[in-house]
Amino acid sequence: LGNAVVQDRLQDPSGPTEDWGNIRKQNGRKYDSAVCTVLFPTVAKYLRLTHEQGLSIFVHYRKLVRKQGIARYENDAYYTANFQQQLTAWREQNDGVRWPPGELMASWAVPGKEAQWTIFEPLLLSGAIAVNICSQSCFSMRRILASIEEEADGDDVKFHVHESYVFVNDELEPNDIRDLLWGIAYVRMALKLFHDKLKESKMFEEQLEQILKLEIVLTGVKPPEYANREHVSL
């Protein structure tokens, strides 16, 4: 969706303004998290989106937020519940053909059990910082840190970034794909942006402190570690 719009604009910058609506109508998706790769951080930075414009975008993306990540779009069939088992069975029946027809794969969708992608969260955080939405920045940072898996390695600790979480027998599990370069790069970008924002913006830091104090009052839980700048430095 996002790439189609960008390519059209490159070919004809003065093209019709209804491109978004036309493409959305064609693929039936009201929202698609893949657009994050176009919107954030590039568009947010260079088009200088206002705070209000940023809020209007996040209102839509919050509808795709799930427990361990962000759905690409509602009723996405790719890596939906038990997707891998169905795909394996289909390939065995079709002489190892890699992918089934799109219509068939779409029929495998299980409403509410889409794959939950961790790779979109750092992009949302970068957008939230660009338009100064402190609450969304904190929300995304907490989820990014929670998605990082620690693994003991002798006296050392390794950190892993899973691409997504998927439903297997009604239980959410991290998929086997992890530590992709783009996934790691997104997380590092998010940590640095958050760290730099804390250093450059006294208002952002004060808002963060107010949010953390409110969380303590409401939950009784101490502030998360990222409140300490040392934990978000690279």
N, C-alpha and C positions, 0 to 999 in steps of 0.2 A: 504494500500500500504506500508506504513512505517513499520507497525507491522509485515507484512509478510516477509519483507526483514530482519528485526531484528531477527525474529524467525528462519529463514533459516540460518542466520549467527551463531546463538547460537548452532544450531545442527551441522553445518559444517562451521567453520570459514574460511576454504580454498575454499569455494564454488565458482562457476563461477561468473565472474564479470558482466555478462549481466542480473542479476536478475531484476534490476530496469527496464530495457527495456522489459523483458518478461512480468512482471506484468503489466506494463503500457499498453502493447499491448493487454493483456487479458481484462482489464477493460475499455479500450478506453479513459482513462483520460491522457491528456498530463501533466497536473499539478494538484496536490491535496494538499490543505492546511493542511490536516490532517497530512502530513509528518512533519509539523512544530513541532508537539509534540515529534518527534524523533530527528529532527535536532537541535532544540533550547529548552533549553539552553545546554543540555547535550553534544551533539556531538560537537557543536561549542566550548565548553569549553575544553573537554578532548581530542579531536582530533586536537585542536589548528588550526582551519581553518585559512588560510591566508586572508588578506584583499581582494585580487583578487578573491579567491574562494567564499568569502562572497558576493562580488558584482555580481558574475555570478549567485548565487542563487537568489538574490533579483531582478535581471532583470526578472526572470520568475515569481516571486510572485507579482510583480507590475501589471502583466496582470490580476490578480484576485482582485485587489483593487477596491472597489466600494465606493459609496458616504458615507455610514454609517458603513461600515465594509468590510470584505473580503469574497468573494465567496469561497466555499470549492473547487469547480472546475466548469469549464464552462458548462452551461446548466444543473446544478444540479437541480433535480426535487424536492428534499426534501425541503418543505416549500417554493416552488416557488410561484409565484403570485396566490392567491386564493387557495392555497394548502389545507388549513383547510376545506374550503367549499366542495371541491371535495372529501376529505377523509371522511368527515362526511356523505355525500350522499352515498358514496360507502359502508360504514359500515352499514348504514340503509338498504341497498339493499342486504347485505350479512350476515344478522343475527349477526351483531356486531363483525365479524372477525376483528382482530386488524389491520392487514396490508395487502394491496393488493399485487398481484404478482409484482416482480420487474420490469418486462417489461411494465406492465400497468402503474405503478407509474412513470416510466421513460418517458412515453408518455405525462405526465402532464407538463413536463418542458416547461417554457416560456423563450426563449432566451433573455438574458440581464436582467432577473428579478429573478435571483437566490436569495436565502436568503443571507443576508449580516451579517456575524458572527463577533461579537466584540471580541470573545474569542481568535482569532488568532493574533490580533494586539499586545498584550503584548509579545507573543512568538517571533514575528518578531523583536520587540524592543530589546529583550534579545539577539537575534542573531546579530543584528546590533551593539550592544555595544560590544559583544564578539569579533567582527572582526573590530571594530573601524570605523564604518560608521556613522559619526556624522549626516549627512543630513537625513538618514533614521531613526535614533534615534529620531531626532526632529519631523519628520513627524509622526511617530507612537505615540510619546508622546502626541502631539497635539490632535490626533484622540482618544486616550484613554481618555483623560480628557474631550473631547467633548461628549463622549459616556456615561459618568457618569451622572445620573439623580438626581437632587436635589429635595427633598420633605420637605416642611415645617412641623415641628412637634412641635407645640407650640412655645417656644422660641428657640427650637433646630432645626437642619436641618439633615435629613437622606439622605444618599447617596445610590443609587441603581445602579447595573450593570445588564443591560439586556443581555441575551444570544445572541440575534440577532435582526435584523430589517427585516421585511417581507413586501411584497407588498399586500395591500388590496385595491381592486378597484383602482388600479394604483397609490396608495399613499403609501409611505413608513411609516410603523408604527412599534414601538417596539413590539416584541412578548410578550406574557404573562409570559414567563419564565424569571425570574430574580433572582439575588442574590444567584446563585448556588455557592457552596463553591469553586469549581475549578475556576469559573470565577472571584470571589473575590480574590482568591489566586494569580491568574495570574496578576491581576491589582496591587496588593500589591507588588508582585515580581518586576514588571516593574518599579514602582515608586522607590523602593529601589535601583534597579540596576542603574537607571538613576541618583539618588541622589549620590550613591557611586562613580559613574564614574566622576561626576562633582568634587567630593572631591579629587579623586586620580590622575586625569589627567588634568594638566594645558593646554595641547594641545587641549583636548576635550572641555574644557571650552572656550578657545579662539576661536575655530571653531564655537561653539554655538553662541558666541557673534557676530561673523562675519555674520553668517546666519541671526540672528535677525536684525542686522543693514541693511542688504540687503533687508529683508522683509519690513522694515519701508520705505526704499527708493522706493521700487516697489509698495507698497500698501498704504502707509500712515498710516498704523495701528500700534499702539504701541506694544511693545513686549508682548507675552502671559505671563500669570502669572507664568508658570513653569520656566521662566528665573530666578525667585527668588527662591533660594534654600529652603526657608521656606515652599514653597507650595508643594514641592515634598518630604519632610521628612515624616517619618511615626510616 
